[in-house]
Amino acid sequence: MGALPKRKKSQSRAKQRLSHIAIKPTALVECPQCHTRIRPHHACPTCGKYNGREVIVIKEPKKPETPTPLA
């Protein structure tokens, strides 16, 4: 038989260890050119710029989706 723990781990200790596995919300920053929310250190998918330079050629700029009113 393999190694076994001498004592039961307390709920507090087990939850402290598992708290680091939790899914964290994605950090978003504002694009300085078009002011849409983007992931940090990534090119903006809306305007195609990164660090003030155009790095992605966008054929047609995306328009922000407007919610349709429920009728």
PLY file of the C-alpha trace (Angstrom):
ply
format ascii 1.0
element vertex 71
property float x
property float y
property float z
element edge 70
property int vertex1
property int vertex2
end_header
0.00 0.00 0.00
1.20 3.52 -0.81
1.77 6.44 1.50
-1.27 7.72 3.37
-1.79 11.00 5.25
-1.53 10.79 9.05
-4.36 13.31 9.57
-7.33 14.59 7.62
-6.69 17.92 5.85
-8.95 20.62 7.23
-11.56 22.21 4.98
-9.80 25.55 5.29
-6.44 24.20 4.13
-7.98 22.29 1.23
-9.96 25.32 0.02
-6.92 27.59 0.27
-5.03 25.25 -2.02
-7.92 24.97 -4.50
-8.54 28.73 -4.60
-5.57 29.19 -6.95
-7.20 26.95 -9.58
-10.25 29.24 -9.90
-11.00 30.82 -13.29
-10.19 34.51 -13.22
-11.86 37.13 -15.45
-9.91 38.22 -18.53
-8.18 41.56 -18.09
-9.27 44.12 -20.68
-7.85 47.53 -21.52
-9.15 50.33 -23.72
-7.74 50.75 -27.24
-6.23 54.27 -27.42
-7.43 54.79 -31.03
-11.00 53.41 -31.17
-11.71 53.02 -27.42
-12.98 49.44 -27.63
-12.05 46.93 -24.93
-9.17 44.61 -25.97
-6.77 42.18 -24.31
-3.54 43.81 -23.18
-0.53 43.50 -25.51
-2.70 42.40 -28.45
-3.57 44.17 -31.71
-7.04 45.70 -31.74
-9.39 43.58 -33.93
-11.58 46.65 -34.59
-9.05 49.19 -35.89
-6.02 46.90 -36.45
-3.56 49.03 -34.50
-1.02 48.08 -31.86
1.15 50.59 -30.03
0.04 53.39 -32.39
0.97 51.50 -35.59
-1.27 49.64 -38.01
-0.30 45.97 -37.83
-3.47 44.37 -39.21
-5.11 45.61 -42.41
-8.85 45.83 -41.74
-10.97 45.78 -44.90
-14.11 47.07 -43.22
-14.13 48.38 -39.64
-16.40 46.49 -37.28
-19.28 48.42 -35.86
-20.27 47.88 -32.23
-23.33 45.70 -31.93
-26.40 47.52 -30.70
-28.89 45.46 -28.74
-32.20 45.06 -30.51
-35.25 46.08 -28.46
-37.59 43.27 -27.55
-41.02 43.83 -29.06
0 1
1 2
2 3
3 4
4 5
5 6
6 7
7 8
8 9
9 10
10 11
11 12
12 13
13 14
14 15
15 16
16 17
17 18
18 19
19 20
20 21
21 22
22 23
23 24
24 25
25 26
26 27
27 28
28 29
29 30
30 31
31 32
32 33
33 34
34 35
35 36
36 37
37 38
38 39
39 40
40 41
41 42
42 43
43 44
44 45
45 46
46 47
47 48
48 49
49 50
50 51
51 52
52 53
53 54
54 55
55 56
56 57
57 58
58 59
59 60
60 61
61 62
62 63
63 64
64 65
65 66
66 67
67 68
68 69
69 70
